[in-house]
């Protein structure tokens, strides 16, 4: 399986589609959730070539009786393209951890941020995989 070279990173800025799933125990203020979603999108944008319109953020609130551990989590699904470096992921994870700690009051050391790096053939939009068509 081959992946694009670093010089091709800009060709993905219109097609990059990270999806951020945030799970939180309890109920949060609507404006605070919106602020978090914007911060998450801006964090991804500032460390990658991703356009803000292509960043999906979903916030899920769970009743406390339905979880074993109440600390918030953020799962970020994205395809393996050149600007999704370990350095970018580390910076994004740090920003999201800080913001979730502030939003929820949870201890920073309890918050989990996880990236799922998917190979290009594992992502599809409109019936075309990323591996088959870089120009989504």
Helices and strands as residue ranges (DSSP letters): G 6-12, E 19-25, H 30-47, G 52-54, E 56-62, G 64-66, E 73-79, H 86-104, G 108-110, E 112-118, G 120-122, E 124-125, E 128-129
